[in-house]
């Protein structure tokens, strides 16, 4: 899974359109605040919620961040791409060609 960081102003538009956040970003890079698109199981999410590191929506995320004197600065979303991602075999082939200077 690939994720992309979106500035909070642009992220609000995506949230309004119904897109689910993977993670909320704050000024503290060590503080991880997960969102509903993280894909973790129910038991894990329950534990994260109890620890104050999971938010179902932006309002809840802002409250959890504020309790730590932090601000939400961006939101990580699952990256949707129209392009097919290369398989590991294809990446290995390109890397091999680069190493042998054939590319």
BALOBA-1460 file (C-alpha; in Angstrom, 3 decimals):
// residues 103
<rec num="1" residu="x" x="0.000" y="0.000" z="0.000"/>
<rec num="2" residu="x" x="1.253" y="3.470" z="-0.876"/>
<rec num="3" residu="x" x="0.233" y="6.574" z="0.990"/>
<rec num="4" residu="x" x="0.562" y="10.236" z="0.084"/>
<rec num="5" residu="x" x="0.769" y="13.218" z="2.437"/>
<rec num="6" residu="x" x="-1.666" y="16.026" z="1.690"/>
<rec num="7" residu="x" x="-1.493" y="19.490" z="3.238"/>
<rec num="8" residu="x" x="-4.316" y="20.056" z="5.727"/>
<rec num="9" residu="x" x="-6.067" y="22.689" z="3.576"/>
<rec num="10" residu="x" x="-6.191" y="20.370" z="0.551"/>
<rec num="11" residu="x" x="-6.996" y="17.384" z="2.751"/>
<rec num="12" residu="x" x="-10.182" y="19.000" z="4.059"/>
<rec num="13" residu="x" x="-11.610" y="18.937" z="0.532"/>
<rec num="14" residu="x" x="-10.812" y="15.239" z="0.212"/>
<rec num="15" residu="x" x="-12.383" y="14.525" z="3.599"/>
<rec num="16" residu="x" x="-15.513" y="16.448" z="2.574"/>
<rec num="17" residu="x" x="-15.692" y="14.217" z="-0.512"/>
<rec num="18" residu="x" x="-15.745" y="11.160" z="1.758"/>
<rec num="19" residu="x" x="-12.159" y="9.971" z="1.384"/>
<rec num="20" residu="x" x="-10.928" y="8.187" z="4.513"/>
<rec num="21" residu="x" x="-7.568" y="9.182" z="6.046"/>
<rec num="22" residu="x" x="-4.816" y="6.654" z="6.654"/>
<rec num="23" residu="x" x="-3.056" y="8.761" z="9.269"/>
<rec num="24" residu="x" x="-3.137" y="12.310" z="10.635"/>
<rec num="25" residu="x" x="0.186" y="14.213" z="10.681"/>
<rec num="26" residu="x" x="1.159" y="16.596" z="13.467"/>
<rec num="27" residu="x" x="4.273" y="18.663" z="14.180"/>
<rec num="28" residu="x" x="5.587" y="15.758" z="16.281"/>
<rec num="29" residu="x" x="6.948" y="13.180" z="13.843"/>
<rec num="30" residu="x" x="7.096" y="10.611" z="16.656"/>
<rec num="31" residu="x" x="3.357" y="10.845" z="17.359"/>
<rec num="32" residu="x" x="1.398" y="8.512" z="15.093"/>
<rec num="33" residu="x" x="-2.342" y="9.181" z="14.909"/>
<rec num="34" residu="x" x="-4.036" y="6.565" z="12.739"/>
<rec num="35" residu="x" x="-7.245" y="6.985" z="10.765"/>
<rec num="36" residu="x" x="-9.905" y="4.587" z="9.480"/>
<rec num="37" residu="x" x="-8.112" y="3.735" z="6.206"/>
<rec num="38" residu="x" x="-5.112" y="2.260" z="8.048"/>
<rec num="39" residu="x" x="-6.597" y="-1.201" z="7.564"/>
<rec num="40" residu="x" x="-5.651" y="-2.556" z="10.982"/>
<rec num="41" residu="x" x="-7.928" y="-5.103" z="12.615"/>
<rec num="42" residu="x" x="-10.621" y="-4.373" z="15.159"/>
<rec num="43" residu="x" x="-8.520" y="-5.496" z="18.130"/>
<rec num="44" residu="x" x="-5.569" y="-3.325" z="17.114"/>
<rec num="45" residu="x" x="-7.797" y="-0.315" z="16.546"/>
<rec num="46" residu="x" x="-9.398" y="-0.783" z="19.961"/>
<rec num="47" residu="x" x="-5.936" y="-0.698" z="21.577"/>
<rec num="48" residu="x" x="-4.884" y="2.365" z="19.539"/>
<rec num="49" residu="x" x="-8.132" y="4.108" z="20.481"/>
<rec num="50" residu="x" x="-7.500" y="3.362" z="24.173"/>
<rec num="51" residu="x" x="-3.990" y="4.817" z="23.780"/>
<rec num="52" residu="x" x="-5.377" y="7.934" z="22.103"/>
<rec num="53" residu="x" x="-3.611" y="7.201" z="18.823"/>
<rec num="54" residu="x" x="-6.618" y="6.411" z="16.594"/>
<rec num="55" residu="x" x="-9.253" y="8.849" z="15.360"/>
<rec num="56" residu="x" x="-12.340" y="8.037" z="13.342"/>
<rec num="57" residu="x" x="-12.600" y="11.560" z="11.873"/>
<rec num="58" residu="x" x="-10.821" y="14.931" z="11.672"/>
<rec num="59" residu="x" x="-12.699" y="16.407" z="14.638"/>
<rec num="60" residu="x" x="-11.645" y="13.511" z="16.855"/>
<rec num="61" residu="x" x="-8.079" y="13.748" z="15.511"/>
<rec num="62" residu="x" x="-7.918" y="17.465" z="16.274"/>
<rec num="63" residu="x" x="-9.092" y="16.773" z="19.826"/>
<rec num="64" residu="x" x="-6.471" y="14.073" z="20.398"/>
<rec num="65" residu="x" x="-3.734" y="16.267" z="18.919"/>
<rec num="66" residu="x" x="-4.866" y="19.288" z="20.925"/>
<rec num="67" residu="x" x="-4.701" y="17.250" z="24.143"/>
<rec num="68" residu="x" x="-0.974" y="16.885" z="23.402"/>
<rec num="69" residu="x" x="-0.597" y="20.573" z="22.478"/>
<rec num="70" residu="x" x="-0.223" y="19.608" z="18.805"/>
<rec num="71" residu="x" x="-1.918" y="20.673" z="15.590"/>
<rec num="72" residu="x" x="-2.887" y="18.518" z="12.629"/>
<rec num="73" residu="x" x="-0.678" y="19.732" z="9.744"/>
<rec num="74" residu="x" x="-1.520" y="17.179" z="7.066"/>
<rec num="75" residu="x" x="-3.253" y="13.932" z="6.358"/>
<rec num="76" residu="x" x="-1.922" y="10.749" z="4.806"/>
<rec num="77" residu="x" x="-4.295" y="9.164" z="2.291"/>
<rec num="78" residu="x" x="-4.013" y="5.860" z="0.464"/>
<rec num="79" residu="x" x="-2.594" y="6.724" z="-2.938"/>
<rec num="80" residu="x" x="-4.897" y="5.884" z="-5.806"/>
<rec num="81" residu="x" x="-3.131" y="5.527" z="-9.116"/>
<rec num="82" residu="x" x="-4.389" y="4.746" z="-12.588"/>
<rec num="83" residu="x" x="-0.978" y="3.307" z="-13.435"/>
<rec num="84" residu="x" x="-0.138" y="-0.296" z="-12.710"/>
<rec num="85" residu="x" x="2.696" y="-0.736" z="-10.232"/>
<rec num="86" residu="x" x="5.701" y="-2.739" z="-11.408"/>
<rec num="87" residu="x" x="6.011" y="-6.256" z="-10.034"/>
<rec num="88" residu="x" x="9.017" y="-7.185" z="-7.937"/>
<rec num="89" residu="x" x="10.327" y="-9.261" z="-10.867"/>
<rec num="90" residu="x" x="10.110" y="-6.226" z="-13.155"/>
<rec num="91" residu="x" x="11.907" y="-4.043" z="-10.600"/>
<rec num="92" residu="x" x="14.607" y="-6.695" z="-10.157"/>
<rec num="93" residu="x" x="15.122" y="-6.853" z="-13.929"/>
<rec num="94" residu="x" x="15.538" y="-3.072" z="-14.189"/>
<rec num="95" residu="x" x="17.890" y="-3.032" z="-11.201"/>
<rec num="96" residu="x" x="19.952" y="-5.809" z="-12.780"/>
<rec num="97" residu="x" x="20.164" y="-3.883" z="-16.044"/>
<rec num="98" residu="x" x="21.208" y="-0.719" z="-14.196"/>
<rec num="99" residu="x" x="23.901" y="-2.608" z="-12.285"/>
<rec num="100" residu="x" x="25.265" y="-4.119" z="-15.486"/>
<rec num="101" residu="x" x="24.993" y="-0.694" z="-17.203"/>
<rec num="102" residu="x" x="22.635" y="-1.971" z="-19.898"/>
<rec num="103" residu="x" x="20.100" y="0.713" z="-19.193"/>
